[in-house]
Amino acid sequence: MTSLVNPNKIYGIIKKSWNDQPLVIIMVLAILFRLLAAIFAKGWGMLDDHFLVIEAPQSWVYGKDYNSWLPGGQNNVGPTGHNFFYPGINFLLFTLMKWMYIGDPQVKMLIVRILHGAFSLITVYYGYRIVETLSDKKSARLAGILLALYFFMPWISVRNLVESVSIPFLMLGFWQIINPRKTSGPFRLWLLTGILFGLATDVRYQSVLFPVGVFIIILFERKWKEVAGMATGMFCSFLLVQTTIDVSIWGYPFAEFLGYIKVNITDRNSYFNLPWYNYFITVGGILLPPVSIFLLYGYIRGWKRYFLLFFPSALFFAFHSFYPNKQERFILPFVPFLIMLGTMGYYQYIVPSGFWSQRKKLLRACWIFFWVINILLLSGLTFMYSKRAQVESMYYLSRYPYVANYIIEDADGNVPMSPIFYTGKWPWHPEKTPTDTTIYQRVTAIAAQPKFYHPQFFLFTGDRNLSNRVAAAKKSFPLLVYETTIEPGFIDKLMHRLNPVNKANNIYIYRNRDFYKSKIESVN
């Protein structure tokens, strides 16, 4: 019996589509995997992409000030160098959701992830177009598929990281310069370019190194209309925006920007002080060797031919390489440029080289190895629910309508930061560690204040000495009753096994039965 499905015919259709309309296939795959990541990759990756840009603006919607950033707050000490632009956008988004009666925290974050994933498609689309314009379709296909499906790209694209949110603005800015179908004069074209670069800098201050690199190039080329247009655009979208924000909050311009510079000078050695070559190892590893070596070589080899892209991105990379504080996410804006220039250099300098032209099977094997590993990692990371225990424990509390207070206690003394956002409220929560013997006295003292209710829930993190810790808590709160156990996700457990520094503890939730009941009766 003849099969209705002809594999050869299907392969032929796919190959023809890939050759004729690669951008369509690339964008469909990019959309698919970003949508999957938006749905399944819940939680957060680093502290900054939740507690600085989600937790803070949501607290403002509730009339609170989670990080004490705003003037007049109880613990505010003045401008501390935090950029209000991106958190401010999230504040407006959460305010709009409140008006639309969208209150479920998980639904709100699903919307946020979908919006971020959609915004990241700009990077994929214009990354392809830039490479196609500067090189050829073959290079553009490789660059596009890597920007769409590098194993970390869908996951990163739905995170709330300023480093990744700034990238589409940079890509749009460079496209304005490179686009062969220019319809505006030099000044108007570069005005728009400056505006886009300014918006990238509004999101993350260090992004200014890209337009600085471009500005140096056109300044040396004495393109005065371009210089004037770009400077005006940057002034409009960065200086005016930052001035407006800081004047409205602090009453004078550049308060947070100057605070940011001060903090980065005084605290430059306070975090991850790593050697200058660390980011070479980072990109060489995360982009998966040997392909990462191909891309790095292609990037460096084509420096002169693609200087307009190379110099600004290299300036950005050099600054972060020599700045002492290094975290992997800092270098994210550089990665798309490495991929674009690296793929162009790969086809121009590696494939036709004498060494690889005589070892085509080895080169093919390198790519097969790469795609096997990349697909395995992509399959895991796209569906990774990061920090599941912390998120789900807070989301569990959202089921109860009148949670005003809870206590979280940790077995090892490292109390995890609570993502209060997921409670759908803004409860007060004193932390307790094994060395903290004053917590119950503190709670009792605070309980004497008006409108305070005893903690309605007690959360224990970690299994060590759990029964003894619960018994100790019941001495002060005898009506604690077990509710549920929240387990960390698979990837969280795996990361803990690979490195115990990565915590992956169960969280045990107990309800303070009497005080929760009292709270309901008082409200009713």
One Martini backbone bead per residue (centre of mass of N, CA, C, O) as a GRO file, in nm:
protein
  524
    1MET     BB    1   0.095   0.037   0.024
    2THR     BB    2   0.070   0.364  -0.033
    3SER     BB    3   0.185   0.641   0.094
    4LEU     BB    4   0.055   0.961   0.164
    5VAL     BB    5   0.349   1.018   0.267
    6ASN     BB    6   0.618   1.212   0.125
    7PRO     BB    7   0.922   1.288   0.235
    8ASN     BB    8   1.057   1.406  -0.019
    9LYS     BB    9   0.838   1.617  -0.077
   10ILE     BB   10   0.853   1.769   0.189
   11TYR     BB   11   1.153   1.840   0.171
   12GLY     BB   12   1.126   2.000  -0.095
   13ILE     BB   13   0.938   2.221   0.013
   14ILE     BB   14   1.119   2.323   0.242
   15LYS     BB   15   1.367   2.391   0.069
   16LYS     BB   16   1.227   2.593  -0.118
   17SER     BB   17   1.131   2.787   0.103
   18TRP     BB   18   1.415   2.843   0.220
   19ASN     BB   19   1.522   2.968  -0.051
   20ASP     BB   20   1.279   3.177  -0.116
   21GLN     BB   21   1.145   3.217   0.212
   22PRO     BB   22   1.315   3.250   0.489
   23LEU     BB   23   1.180   3.476   0.661
   24VAL     BB   24   0.914   3.334   0.712
   25ILE     BB   25   1.025   3.091   0.866
   26ILE     BB   26   1.177   3.247   1.084
   27MET     BB   27   0.928   3.400   1.201
   28VAL     BB   28   0.756   3.158   1.273
   29LEU     BB   29   0.961   3.035   1.473
   30ALA     BB   30   0.991   3.279   1.654
   31ILE     BB   31   0.695   3.297   1.739
   32LEU     BB   32   0.653   3.014   1.851
   33PHE     BB   33   0.884   3.017   2.076
   34ARG     BB   34   0.785   3.276   2.218
   35LEU     BB   35   0.507   3.171   2.292
   36LEU     BB   36   0.599   2.931   2.457
   37ALA     BB   37   0.763   3.099   2.661
   38ALA     BB   38   0.527   3.277   2.758
   39ILE     BB   39   0.362   3.033   2.875
   40PHE     BB   40   0.603   2.850   3.032
   41ALA     BB   41   0.827   3.079   3.114
   42LYS     BB   42   0.821   3.138   3.410
   43GLY     BB   43   0.915   3.382   3.608
   44TRP     BB   44   1.270   3.421   3.667
   45GLY     BB   45   1.620   3.474   3.634
   46MET     BB   46   1.673   3.748   3.773
   47LEU     BB   47   1.626   3.983   4.002
   48ASP     BB   48   1.597   4.235   3.811
   49ASP     BB   49   1.350   4.106   3.625
   50HIS     BB   50   1.158   4.175   3.889
   51PHE     BB   51   1.235   4.372   4.144
   52LEU     BB   52   1.278   4.637   3.951
   53VAL     BB   53   1.034   4.604   3.700
   54ILE     BB   54   0.776   4.480   3.871
   55GLU     BB   55   0.751   4.524   4.177
   56ALA     BB   56   0.769   4.830   4.185
   57PRO     BB   57   0.529   4.924   3.994
   58GLN     BB   58   0.310   4.763   4.147
   59SER     BB   59   0.338   4.921   4.412
   60TRP     BB   60   0.243   5.193   4.291
   61VAL     BB   61  -0.044   5.100   4.228
   62TYR     BB   62  -0.087   5.049   4.553
   63GLY     BB   63   0.074   5.296   4.700
   64LYS     BB   64   0.365   5.204   4.708
   65ASP     BB   65   0.739   5.141   4.801
   66TYR     BB   66   0.935   4.885   4.774
   67ASN     BB   67   1.242   5.036   4.718
   68SER     BB   68   1.257   5.336   4.802
   69TRP     BB   69   1.264   5.554   4.545
   70LEU     BB   70   1.075   5.762   4.651
   71PRO     BB   71   0.989   6.049   4.761
   72GLY     BB   72   0.894   6.020   5.109
   73GLY     BB   73   0.993   5.770   5.194
   74GLN     BB   74   1.096   5.599   5.466
   75ASN     BB   75   1.394   5.494   5.312
   76ASN     BB   76   1.467   5.741   5.162
   77VAL     BB   77   1.793   5.895   5.019
   78GLY     BB   78   1.742   5.939   4.731
   79PRO     BB   79   1.909   5.913   4.461
   80THR     BB   80   2.022   5.569   4.332
   81GLY     BB   81   2.031   5.507   4.002
   82HIS     BB   82   1.742   5.460   3.885
   83ASN     BB   83   1.567   5.372   3.608
   84PHE     BB   84   1.231   5.487   3.522
   85PHE     BB   85   1.141   5.413   3.235
   86TYR     BB   86   1.070   5.106   3.234
   87PRO     BB   87   0.907   5.093   3.499
   88GLY     BB   88   0.705   5.310   3.396
   89ILE     BB   89   0.581   5.138   3.174
   90ASN     BB   90   0.480   4.915   3.368
   91PHE     BB   91   0.299   5.100   3.532
   92LEU     BB   92   0.106   5.169   3.299
   93LEU     BB   93   0.026   4.876   3.240
   94PHE     BB   94  -0.088   4.807   3.526
   95THR     BB   95  -0.295   5.034   3.527
   96LEU     BB   96  -0.453   4.933   3.283
   97MET     BB   97  -0.527   4.658   3.407
   98LYS     BB   98  -0.690   4.775   3.638
   99TRP     BB   99  -0.906   4.912   3.459
  100MET     BB  100  -0.962   4.610   3.320
  101TYR     BB  101  -0.970   4.388   3.552
  102ILE     BB  102  -0.668   4.272   3.573
  103GLY     BB  103  -0.559   4.061   3.854
  104ASP     BB  104  -0.408   3.822   3.771
  105PRO     BB  105  -0.076   3.765   3.792
  106GLN     BB  106  -0.035   3.550   3.566
  107VAL     BB  107  -0.182   3.707   3.344
  108LYS     BB  108  -0.008   3.960   3.350
  109MET     BB  109   0.263   3.809   3.281
  110LEU     BB  110   0.173   3.694   3.014
  111ILE     BB  111   0.138   3.965   2.876
  112VAL     BB  112   0.427   4.061   2.918
  113ARG     BB  113   0.567   3.829   2.762
  114ILE     BB  114   0.428   3.871   2.491
  115LEU     BB  115   0.524   4.162   2.444
  116HIS     BB  116   0.827   4.097   2.454
  117GLY     BB  117   0.834   3.884   2.230
  118ALA     BB  118   0.727   4.072   2.008
  119PHE     BB  119   0.953   4.287   2.029
  120SER     BB  120   1.193   4.084   1.957
  121LEU     BB  121   1.125   4.049   1.648
  122ILE     BB  122   1.288   4.289   1.549
  123THR     BB  123   1.565   4.153   1.568
  124VAL     BB  124   1.516   3.932   1.362
  125TYR     BB  125   1.423   4.091   1.114
  126TYR     BB  126   1.658   4.314   1.104
  127GLY     BB  127   1.891   4.122   1.112
  128TYR     BB  128   1.834   4.002   0.839
  129ARG     BB  129   1.824   4.267   0.668
  130ILE     BB  130   2.112   4.363   0.727
  131VAL     BB  131   2.264   4.116   0.615
  132GLU     BB  132   2.140   4.117   0.332
  133THR     BB  133   2.247   4.403   0.259
  134LEU     BB  134   2.565   4.352   0.326
  135SER     BB  135   2.544   4.070   0.178
  136ASP     BB  136   2.345   3.783   0.187
  137LYS     BB  137   2.113   3.533   0.202
  138LYS     BB  138   2.282   3.317   0.338
  139SER     BB  139   2.367   3.487   0.585
  140ALA     BB  140   2.077   3.570   0.670
  141ARG     BB  141   1.970   3.291   0.737
  142LEU     BB  142   2.165   3.228   0.965
  143ALA     BB  143   2.115   3.476   1.139
  144GLY     BB  144   1.807   3.443   1.170
  145ILE     BB  145   1.800   3.155   1.300
  146LEU     BB  146   1.976   3.232   1.543
  147LEU     BB  147   1.796   3.465   1.653
  148ALA     BB  148   1.547   3.268   1.687
  149LEU     BB  149   1.708   2.966   1.800
  150TYR     BB  150   1.870   3.022   2.011
  151PHE     BB  151   1.829   2.872   2.309
  152PHE     BB  152   1.804   3.169   2.470
  153MET     BB  153   1.618   3.366   2.310
  154PRO     BB  154   1.320   3.310   2.393
  155TRP     BB  155   1.368   3.342   2.699
  156ILE     BB  156   1.492   3.627   2.699
  157SER     BB  157   1.253   3.776   2.541
  158VAL     BB  158   1.047   3.730   2.813
  159ARG     BB  159   1.214   3.907   2.976
  160ASN     BB  160   1.286   4.184   3.221
  161LEU     BB  161   1.542   4.302   3.054
  162VAL     BB  162   1.715   4.577   2.970
  163GLU     BB  163   1.920   4.446   2.777
  164SER     BB  164   1.693   4.325   2.579
  165VAL     BB  165   1.499   4.577   2.539
  166SER     BB  166   1.721   4.757   2.383
  167ILE     BB  167   1.778   4.607   2.110
  168PRO     BB  168   1.551   4.694   1.905
  169PHE     BB  169   1.640   4.991   1.896
  170LEU     BB  170   1.919   4.938   1.778
  171MET     BB  171   1.828   4.792   1.522
  172LEU     BB  172   1.658   5.026   1.408
  173GLY     BB  173   1.887   5.232   1.391
  174PHE     BB  174   2.070   5.072   1.191
  175TRP     BB  175   1.859   5.043   0.965
  176GLN     BB  176   1.837   5.343   0.892
  177ILE     BB  177   2.131   5.346   0.777
  178ILE     BB  178   2.125   5.076   0.582
  179ASN     BB  179   1.891   5.131   0.424
  180PRO     BB  180   1.852   5.147   0.075
  181ARG     BB  181   1.548   5.290   0.106
  182LYS     BB  182   1.584   5.599   0.115
  183THR     BB  183   1.351   5.893   0.175
  184SER     BB  184   1.543   6.073   0.335
  185GLY     BB  185   1.727   6.293   0.454
  186PRO     BB  186   1.996   6.309   0.655
  187PHE     BB  187   1.868   6.452   0.895
  188ARG     BB  188   1.603   6.288   0.927
  189LEU     BB  189   1.731   6.010   0.942
  190TRP     BB  190   1.922   6.076   1.196
  191LEU     BB  191   1.702   6.160   1.383
  192LEU     BB  192   1.569   5.882   1.407
  193THR     BB  193   1.821   5.737   1.499
  194GLY     BB  194   1.859   5.901   1.761
  195ILE     BB  195   1.589   5.827   1.890
  196LEU     BB  196   1.638   5.520   1.905
  197PHE     BB  197   1.902   5.535   2.068
  198GLY     BB  198   1.773   5.692   2.304
  199LEU     BB  199   1.575   5.467   2.390
  200ALA     BB  200   1.791   5.260   2.460
  201THR     BB  201   1.915   5.447   2.683
  202ASP     BB  202   1.660   5.467   2.856
  203VAL     BB  203   1.666   5.168   2.936
  204ARG     BB  204   1.999   5.166   2.901
  205TYR     BB  205   2.271   5.347   2.955
  206GLN     BB  206   2.503   5.168   2.812
  207SER     BB  207   2.385   5.197   2.515
  208VAL     BB  208   2.544   5.462   2.437
  209LEU     BB  209   2.792   5.321   2.300
  210PHE     BB  210   2.673   5.288   2.022
  211PRO     BB  211   2.623   5.589   1.938
  212VAL     BB  212   2.910   5.677   1.997
  213GLY     BB  213   3.041   5.509   1.774
  214VAL     BB  214   2.882   5.639   1.541
  215PHE     BB  215   2.961   5.934   1.599
  216ILE     BB  216   3.263   5.902   1.551
  217ILE     BB  217   3.247   5.821   1.256
  218ILE     BB  218   3.087   6.073   1.139
  219LEU     BB  219   3.286   6.280   1.247
  220PHE     BB  220   3.540   6.181   1.084
  221GLU     BB  221   3.364   6.213   0.805
  222ARG     BB  222   3.212   6.493   0.807
  223LYS     BB  223   2.889   6.451   0.871
  224TRP     BB  224   2.703   6.710   0.966
  225LYS     BB  225   2.405   6.630   0.925
  226GLU     BB  226   2.425   6.367   1.078
  227VAL     BB  227   2.525   6.482   1.343
  228ALA     BB  228   2.284   6.673   1.393
  229GLY     BB  229   2.056   6.463   1.380
  230MET     BB  230   2.154   6.269   1.604
  231ALA     BB  231   2.181   6.476   1.833
  232THR     BB  232   1.883   6.562   1.829
  233GLY     BB  233   1.758   6.283   1.880
  234MET     BB  234   1.899   6.226   2.150
  235PHE     BB  235   1.788   6.473   2.294
  236CYS     BB  236   1.484   6.406   2.268
  237SER     BB  237   1.492   6.088   2.384
  238PHE     BB  238   1.686   6.135   2.638
  239LEU     BB  239   1.719   6.411   2.776
  240LEU     BB  240   1.415   6.485   2.791
  241VAL     BB  241   1.313   6.231   2.932
  242GLN     BB  242   1.499   6.237   3.183
  243THR     BB  243   1.422   6.520   3.271
  244THR     BB  244   1.119   6.480   3.309
  245ILE     BB  245   1.135   6.257   3.520
  246ASP     BB  246   1.320   6.398   3.736
  247VAL     BB  247   1.155   6.656   3.775
  248SER     BB  248   0.884   6.513   3.860
  249ILE     BB  249   1.030   6.372   4.114
  250TRP     BB  250   1.289   6.581   4.215
  251GLY     BB  251   1.312   6.884   4.061
  252TYR     BB  252   1.563   6.776   3.885
  253PRO     BB  253   1.801   6.701   3.666
  254PHE     BB  254   1.972   6.397   3.652
  255ALA     BB  255   1.951   6.238   3.920
  256GLU     BB  256   1.975   5.931   3.838
  257PHE     BB  257   2.209   5.944   3.641
  258LEU     BB  258   2.420   6.051   3.845
  259GLY     BB  259   2.371   5.822   4.048
  260TYR     BB  260   2.464   5.595   3.859
  261ILE     BB  261   2.753   5.689   3.820
  262LYS     BB  262   2.833   5.688   4.117
  263VAL     BB  263   2.778   5.388   4.178
  264ASN     BB  264   2.972   5.274   3.943
  265ILE     BB  265   3.226   5.392   4.084
  266THR     BB  266   3.207   5.302   4.392
  267ASP     BB  267   3.084   4.983   4.308
  268ARG     BB  268   3.268   4.829   4.092
  269ASN     BB  269   3.392   4.608   4.328
  270SER     BB  270   3.118   4.473   4.476
  271TYR     BB  271   3.077   4.214   4.296
  272PHE     BB  272   3.187   4.099   3.984
  273ASN     BB  273   3.528   4.052   3.982
  274LEU     BB  274   3.661   4.017   3.665
  275PRO     BB  275   3.831   3.950   3.406
  276TRP     BB  276   3.865   4.084   3.087
  277TYR     BB  277   3.817   3.783   2.940
  278ASN     BB  278   3.536   3.673   3.033
  279TYR     BB  279   3.347   3.736   2.777
  280PHE     BB  280   3.482   3.539   2.586
  281ILE     BB  281   3.391   3.291   2.745
  282THR     BB  282   3.092   3.345   2.745
  283VAL     BB  283   3.037   3.354   2.433
  284GLY     BB  284   3.191   3.088   2.370
  285GLY     BB  285   2.985   2.914   2.541
  286ILE     BB  286   2.682   3.010   2.479
  287LEU     BB  287   2.735   2.966   2.150
  288LEU     BB  288   2.875   2.711   2.102
  289PRO     BB  289   3.102   2.503   2.042
  290PRO     BB  290   3.249   2.584   1.738
  291VAL     BB  291   3.060   2.817   1.642
  292SER     BB  292   3.163   3.047   1.823
  293ILE     BB  293   3.438   3.059   1.677
  294PHE     BB  294   3.333   3.138   1.404
  295LEU     BB  295   3.196   3.404   1.494
  296LEU     BB  296   3.443   3.544   1.616
  297TYR     BB  297   3.614   3.539   1.363
  298GLY     BB  298   3.413   3.681   1.172
  299TYR     BB  299   3.393   3.940   1.336
  300ILE     BB  300   3.698   4.022   1.328
  301ARG     BB  301   3.764   3.986   1.020
  302GLY     BB  302   3.518   4.210   0.939
  303TRP     BB  303   3.579   4.499   1.058
  304LYS     BB  304   3.624   4.681   0.803
  305ARG     BB  305   3.371   4.612   0.628
  306TYR     BB  306   3.181   4.649   0.918
  307PHE     BB  307   3.238   4.913   1.095
  308LEU     BB  308   2.955   5.027   1.178
  309LEU     BB  309   2.910   4.764   1.362
  310PHE     BB  310   3.179   4.702   1.501
  311PHE     BB  311   3.267   4.950   1.671
  312PRO     BB  312   3.024   4.986   1.866
  313SER     BB  313   3.027   4.690   1.974
  314ALA     BB  314   3.326   4.689   2.065
  315LEU     BB  315   3.299   4.919   2.265
  316PHE     BB  316   3.096   4.778   2.447
  317PHE     BB  317   3.273   4.527   2.506
  318ALA     BB  318   3.521   4.673   2.622
  319PHE     BB  319   3.394   4.811   2.860
  320HIS     BB  320   3.287   4.545   3.001
  321SER     BB  321   3.569   4.407   3.018
  322PHE     BB  322   3.707   4.651   3.203
  323TYR     BB  323   3.481   4.632   3.387
  324PRO     BB  324   3.462   4.473   3.682
  325ASN     BB  325   3.159   4.435   3.665
  326LYS     BB  326   3.029   4.100   3.598
  327GLN     BB  327   2.755   3.999   3.390
  328GLU     BB  328   2.605   3.822   3.153
  329ARG     BB  329   2.370   4.030   3.079
  330PHE     BB  330   2.542   4.282   2.996
  331ILE     BB  331   2.618   4.147   2.694
  332LEU     BB  332   2.358   4.107   2.521
  333PRO     BB  333   2.366   4.345   2.302
  334PHE     BB  334   2.614   4.207   2.148
  335VAL     BB  335   2.516   3.932   2.030
  336PRO     BB  336   2.368   4.008   1.760
  337PHE     BB  337   2.630   4.131   1.634
  338LEU     BB  338   2.795   3.876   1.639
  339ILE     BB  339   2.605   3.714   1.459
  340MET     BB  340   2.599   3.894   1.210
  341LEU     BB  341   2.910   3.924   1.162
  342GLY     BB  342   2.980   3.621   1.189
  343THR     BB  343   2.819   3.514   0.941
  344MET     BB  344   2.953   3.686   0.728
  345GLY     BB  345   3.245   3.587   0.793
  346TYR     BB  346   3.198   3.286   0.749
  347TYR     BB  347   3.132   3.304   0.431
  348GLN     BB  348   3.401   3.484   0.359
  349TYR     BB  349   3.648   3.323   0.545
  350ILE     BB  350   3.584   3.012   0.604
  351VAL     BB  351   3.452   2.843   0.379
  352PRO     BB  352   3.678   2.937   0.146
  353SER     BB  353   3.895   2.816   0.281
  354GLY     BB  354   4.141   2.587   0.256
  355PHE     BB  355   4.080   2.416   0.505
  356TRP     BB  356   3.755   2.384   0.475
  357SER     BB  357   3.736   2.299   0.172
  358GLN     BB  358   3.886   2.012   0.267
  359ARG     BB  359   3.654   1.992   0.532
  360LYS     BB  360   3.335   1.952   0.496
  361LYS     BB  361   3.257   1.724   0.690
  362LEU     BB  362   3.355   1.861   0.947
  363LEU     BB  363   3.178   2.112   0.923
  364ARG     BB  364   2.911   1.958   0.925
  365ALA     BB  365   2.955   1.823   1.203
  366CYS     BB  366   2.960   2.083   1.366
  367TRP     BB  367   2.662   2.161   1.299
  368ILE     BB  368   2.524   1.910   1.401
  369PHE     BB  369   2.619   1.936   1.689
  370PHE     BB  370   2.498   2.210   1.743
  371TRP     BB  371   2.192   2.145   1.682
  372VAL     BB  372   2.155   1.926   1.891
  373ILE     BB  373   2.225   2.095   2.141
  374ASN     BB  374   2.039   2.336   2.088
  375ILE     BB  375   1.767   2.179   2.087
  376LEU     BB  376   1.786   2.068   2.371
  377LEU     BB  377   1.808   2.345   2.514
  378LEU     BB  378   1.556   2.473   2.389
  379SER     BB  379   1.352   2.267   2.508
  380GLY     BB  380   1.414   2.345   2.805
  381LEU     BB  381   1.410   2.667   2.822
  382THR     BB  382   1.126   2.732   2.698
  383PHE     BB  383   0.995   2.553   2.964
  384MET     BB  384   1.110   2.725   3.199
  385TYR     BB  385   1.036   2.737   3.548
  386SER     BB  386   1.148   2.991   3.725
  387LYS     BB  387   1.110   3.007   4.055
  388ARG     BB  388   0.854   2.839   4.139
  389ALA     BB  389   0.825   2.838   4.450
  390GLN     BB  390   0.805   3.142   4.494
  391VAL     BB  391   0.566   3.196   4.307
  392GLU     BB  392   0.352   2.976   4.403
  393SER     BB  393   0.335   3.067   4.699
  394MET     BB  394   0.218   3.347   4.637
  395TYR     BB  395  -0.018   3.250   4.456
  396TYR     BB  396  -0.160   3.094   4.680
  397LEU     BB  397  -0.235   3.352   4.847
  398SER     BB  398  -0.436   3.469   4.626
  399ARG     BB  399  -0.684   3.287   4.718
  400TYR     BB  400  -0.681   3.492   4.948
  401PRO     BB  401  -0.842   3.800   5.013
  402TYR     BB  402  -0.698   3.869   5.332
  403VAL     BB  403  -0.380   3.928   5.297
  404ALA     BB  404  -0.150   4.110   5.517
  405ASN     BB  405   0.027   3.869   5.652
  406TYR     BB  406   0.361   3.718   5.671
  407ILE     BB  407   0.590   3.444   5.720
  408ILE     BB  408   0.942   3.381   5.649
  409GLU     BB  409   1.137   3.074   5.677
  410ASP     BB  410   1.481   2.966   5.703
  411ALA     BB  411   1.715   2.712   5.741
  412ASP     BB  412   1.994   2.882   5.633
  413GLY     BB  413   1.944   3.213   5.641
  414ASN     BB  414   1.826   3.241   5.326
  415VAL     BB  415   1.598   3.445   5.248
  416PRO     BB  416   1.385   3.466   5.010
  417MET     BB  417   1.259   3.658   4.784
  418SER     BB  418   0.944   3.797   4.766
  419PRO     BB  419   0.690   3.783   4.515
  420ILE     BB  420   0.429   3.977   4.584
  421PHE     BB  421   0.285   4.012   4.314
  422TYR     BB  422   0.146   3.710   4.332
  423THR     BB  423  -0.081   3.791   4.549
  424GLY     BB  424  -0.248   4.060   4.457
  425LYS     BB  425  -0.101   4.231   4.675
  426TRP     BB  426   0.046   4.394   4.997
  427PRO     BB  427   0.204   4.234   5.212
  428TRP     BB  428   0.339   4.184   5.515
  429HIS     BB  429   0.700   4.057   5.571
  430PRO     BB  430   0.869   3.908   5.800
  431GLU     BB  431   1.172   3.772   5.849
  432LYS     BB  432   1.324   3.442   5.918
  433THR     BB  433   1.591   3.311   6.104
  434PRO     BB  434   1.772   3.106   6.309
  435THR     BB  435   1.907   3.384   6.447
  436ASP     BB  436   1.612   3.494   6.486
  437THR     BB  437   1.467   3.578   6.815
  438THR     BB  438   1.264   3.849   6.749
  439ILE     BB  439   1.013   3.808   6.567
  440TYR     BB  440   0.777   3.775   6.777
  441GLN     BB  441   0.821   4.046   6.913
  442ARG     BB  442   0.780   4.217   6.665
  443VAL     BB  443   0.496   4.124   6.598
  444THR     BB  444   0.368   4.205   6.867
  445ALA     BB  445   0.435   4.507   6.850
  446ILE     BB  446   0.297   4.562   6.576
  447ALA     BB  447   0.010   4.454   6.660
  448ALA     BB  448  -0.057   4.725   6.826
  449GLN     BB  449  -0.118   4.847   6.575
  450PRO     BB  450  -0.309   4.979   6.361
  451LYS     BB  451  -0.426   4.753   6.121
  452PHE     BB  452  -0.310   4.496   6.249
  453TYR     BB  453  -0.230   4.156   6.162
  454HIS     BB  454  -0.167   3.867   6.213
  455PRO     BB  455  -0.018   3.621   6.074
  456GLN     BB  456  -0.175   3.406   5.834
  457PHE     BB  457   0.117   3.306   5.739
  458PHE     BB  458   0.359   3.028   5.717
  459LEU     BB  459   0.687   3.004   5.571
  460PHE     BB  460   0.882   2.718   5.487
  461THR     BB  461   1.222   2.679   5.398
  462GLY     BB  462   1.309   2.383   5.376
  463ASP     BB  463   1.392   2.061   5.545
  464ARG     BB  464   1.559   2.140   5.774
  465ASN     BB  465   1.424   2.097   6.074
  466LEU     BB  466   1.112   2.126   6.035
  467SER     BB  467   0.969   2.021   6.292
  468ASN     BB  468   1.116   2.218   6.488
  469ARG     BB  469   1.024   2.484   6.349
  470VAL     BB  470   0.722   2.440   6.378
  471ALA     BB  471   0.719   2.407   6.686
  472ALA     BB  472   0.833   2.689   6.746
  473ALA     BB  473   0.603   2.849   6.607
  474LYS     BB  474   0.365   2.723   6.789
  475LYS     BB  475   0.434   2.878   7.051
  476SER     BB  476   0.315   3.152   6.917
  477PHE     BB  477   0.135   2.975   6.687
  478PRO     BB  478  -0.084   2.722   6.761
  479LEU     BB  479  -0.282   2.752   6.480
  480LEU     BB  480  -0.115   2.597   6.288
  481VAL     BB  481  -0.179   2.484   5.948
  482TYR     BB  482  -0.152   2.274   5.704
  483GLU     BB  483  -0.160   2.313   5.343
  484THR     BB  484   0.123   2.313   5.158
  485THR     BB  485   0.350   2.214   4.888
  486ILE     BB  486   0.623   2.376   4.721
  487GLU     BB  487   0.795   2.306   4.434
  488PRO     BB  488   1.045   2.306   4.244
  489GLY     BB  489   1.172   2.299   3.952
  490PHE     BB  490   1.360   2.112   3.750
  491ILE     BB  491   1.580   2.323   3.684
  492ASP     BB  492   1.631   2.412   3.972
  493LYS     BB  493   1.731   2.133   4.063
  494LEU     BB  494   1.959   2.104   3.858
  495MET     BB  495   2.118   2.362   3.941
  496HIS     BB  496   2.167   2.261   4.231
  497ARG     BB  497   2.334   2.011   4.154
  498LEU     BB  498   2.557   2.169   4.000
  499ASN     BB  499   2.495   2.419   4.220
  500PRO     BB  500   2.430   2.482   4.554
  501VAL     BB  501   2.394   2.793   4.536
  502ASN     BB  502   2.138   2.705   4.398
  503LYS     BB  503   1.835   2.736   4.508
  504ALA     BB  504   1.591   2.440   4.587
  505ASN     BB  505   1.323   2.474   4.775
  506ASN     BB  506   1.090   2.393   4.967
  507ILE     BB  507   0.750   2.511   5.043
  508TYR     BB  508   0.580   2.555   5.351
  509ILE     BB  509   0.233   2.596   5.418
  510TYR     BB  510   0.087   2.787   5.681
  511ARG     BB  511  -0.204   2.844   5.869
  512ASN     BB  512  -0.351   3.098   6.071
  513ARG     BB  513  -0.652   3.030   6.160
  514ASP     BB  514  -0.749   3.248   6.362
  515PHE     BB  515  -0.641   3.514   6.215
  516TYR     BB  516  -0.782   3.476   5.947
  517LYS     BB  517  -1.069   3.477   6.057
  518SER     BB  518  -1.057   3.760   6.185
  519LYS     BB  519  -1.012   3.915   5.926
  520ILE     BB  520  -1.280   3.848   5.788
  521GLU     BB  521  -1.469   3.957   6.011
  522SER     BB  522  -1.363   4.253   6.006
  523VAL     BB  523  -1.441   4.315   5.712
  524ASN     BB  524  -1.751   4.220   5.743
   0.00000   0.00000   0.00000
